[in-house]
Amino acid sequence: MGTNKIKAYYDEAYPPVPSKTTLFWRKNLPWQFFRFIVLNVKIMRIVVGGHS
């Protein structure tokens, strides 16, 4: 038999680690509230536009 070594996981299998800037924006409550409002406005435009 050969001496094949099996590697459990390749580095590509692990998810990327978010940067400090990304983590800052994810935890920033005013920014999250603003994005929530923007998303809701987009959804309302689609809903209202579909009822015309």
Buried (B, 14 or more C-beta within 10 A) or exposed (E): EEEEEEEEEEEEEEEEEEEEEEEEEEEEEEEEEEEEEEEEEEEEEEEEEEEE
